[in-house]
Amino acid sequence: MLSWPTGVFLTAALMLPIANRAPEALASTDAAGGVSVAEYDLGDSAFEHEDLSGPVELRATVHYPTDLAAGPFPVVFMVHGLWTSCADAAAQAAFDGALAERGITERDLYSGVTGPSDEAPDEIFELLSPMAQWPCPDGVPAMRSDRGYGYLAEELGAHGIVVVSISADGLNSLGVAGGPRARVALLNEHVRMWSELATGSGPLVDAVVDQAGTAVGTNVGAALDLSRVGTLGHSRGADAVMTQASVAHLPEIPEGVTVRAVVGLGTPFPNIGVSEDLDQYAPAPDIPFVTMYGTCDRGGFAGSSEADYIFEEAATRNEATIRNVRLPGGNHNFFNTIWSPEGGVPGAYDDEARFGTPAADGYCTSVVDGATAEDVRLTEAEQRTMTTEYVVAFFDRYLNDVEANDALLDGQAPLAGVPVQPEVQVDVPA
């Protein structure tokens, strides 16, 4: 079992102090001409799976380099986690009103992740039930959690990477136990459609439209290099991308698509209901991956032993360099703008404020096992700055072959413009 250093960088062979010097510029293969945004929507009932109680949507948000002639470009597929399905403002207002009427806060309402306290009867939670329907009621928009990583997709696009962030709103409502198998299958269905689009065929030819309503699918598809694919998941989406890239599930990925790098944000404990076999839930030994989480995460797991689990288990057999990154003072929901309070979307909340142990103003209580000190809380913007700089460097390294950022990825060079540096654990194969 690997141990975490304190203020140091760990490899399989040596421990070095983190460099105490000015942040270096992030090396990249920048895309000239900016980044464009498109979407596709094949309807609320376009996808079915045996683990779903009904059909769900096939839709996604796409960021791509505007100058497609500069391609071919690698692709990153993103998938979000378990969240409410519908942005029902009336349901949220009723919930907030019930709390105010009783004179209690959200922290009062929750005794922890297991359920309501004696002071908070179940009927208050029932007020939020309209947000968990699928399809959403007339006049109520879908949550569109896929749009919550736009800050990250924009920067990846600027580095010459096409990003497809898929929606799983319906799956979150109709999936059994969060729909782990269905989430992997949904991800693979989107990958399959893009593999068809790369040949100029399939349903996305006319479905991918830019912000002016112009069909751009054929042009974007022709600029793809599907031999350079990365995946990123958040929360139960991280569970999905880890599982998709596992030895057991790699054969399910469409032919001609090669997954070269995987990122998990707020990666939860593997869905052991699927399998306890490492080959079922961790990326194959030759695929580089990084797991990243905030030390004050109250939405993904109960403690750091769960958050570190996949990294520590995979380190027993990895053939590629793998990394585990802690963001001191970060939480679970701030990775996604839709889930975060500043986004103003119904259902958004600060998971540390709702579920965490009370701490002094500006601080949070760490979930790191054995921790005794409180961490300075990251703001939404600070957490996303750290996430963006590290994740872009990671995908640039493994999809664009940019080796100049290795020191940053390994914790030997600091990130720029952030109040605290991440704690990076690295395992390099012998």
ABEGO torsion letter per residue (X at the ends): XBBBBBGBBBBAABBBBBBBBBBBBBBBBBBBGEBBBBBBBAEAAABBBAABABBBBBBBBBBBBABAAAOBBBBBBBBBBBBBABBBAAAAAAAAAAAAAAGBBAAAABAEAAEBBAABBAAAAAAAAAAABOBBBBGBBBAGAAAAAAAAAAAAAAAGBBBBBBBAAAAAAABBGGGAAAAAAAAAAAAAAAAAAAAGBEAAAAABBBAAGBBAAAAAAAABBAABBBBBBBEAAAAAAAAAABAAAAAABBBGBBBABBBBBGBBBBBAAABABAAAABBBAABBBBBBBBAABAAABABAAAAAAAAAAAAAABABBBBBBBBBGBBAAAABAAABAAAGBBGBBBAAAAABBBBBBGBBBBABBGBABBBBBBBAAAAAAAAAAAAAAAAAAAAAGBAAAAAAAAGABBBBGBABBBBBBBBBBX
